[in-house]
Amino acid sequence: MTTSGHLLLVDDEPQILRALRPALAAAGYEVTTAENGAAALAHLASEACDVVILDLGLPDMDGKQVIAHIREWSEVPIVVLSARDLETEKIAALDLGADDFVNKPFGVGELLARIRASVRGRDRRLSGQAQFRSAELEVNFATRRAFVQDQEIRLTPREYDLIRALARHAGRVVTHKQLIAAVWGPQATVDAQFVRVLVAQLRQKLEENPAAPRVLLTEPGVGYRLATDEDA
């Protein structure tokens, strides 16, 4: 049987492990579990893994520390699964290198979709492909051109830098801080309101109905995500 990949599930709640392990296995994943951060890091150091599902509330260390350690040497997709719903927690986890954040309680279908999107984003980054393409949008990184339903749209330099940053991580949440660094530079002291204004401008060019966006999606209080075909 062909598997969807090797998945490491890091959580210390027995009921979560009992519920998720068979659901993930049914979706084709080979599942390994770890109940604390040290065990998760030891496993990743000894065996290749395709995706990590990580709870932030671990008994031996904060999950954000686990993310930081993993990102020192690995590009493995990390989807945070946590009951912490504070925006600051989401932002910190994403800024440290998590690919996505799913709140408890959650639907298994949504979690699986987020996992697939994170893996696709990792594959695009590693392949260094020259373009992003979905049913709605094409962004050509080599020529700095963008198309909506095969019609070229004219973008300002900053609008292009914004869509490029989102397209490079399509399906994945990109925080305000990450977008500021991509558009204005890593040392810029720009308020997040500038990002919101730029997003509004870009939606006027990308979206059929900017008031109900389908391409450039908002993750409230955290940042933005570029939709992939699976979002449809």
Protein Blocks (a to p, Z undefined) as FASTA:
>chain_A
ZZfbjcddddfbfklmmmmmmmmmmnopacdddfbfklmmmmmmmoccfbdcddfbdfkb
cfklmmmmmmmmpccdcddddfblcfklmmmmmmnopabdcdddddfklmmmmmmmmmmm
mmmmmnopabdcdfkbccdfklopaceehiacdddfklmmmmmmmmmmgoiacdfklmmm
mmnopkbccdfklmmmmmmmmmmmmpmblmlcfklccdehklccdddfklZZ
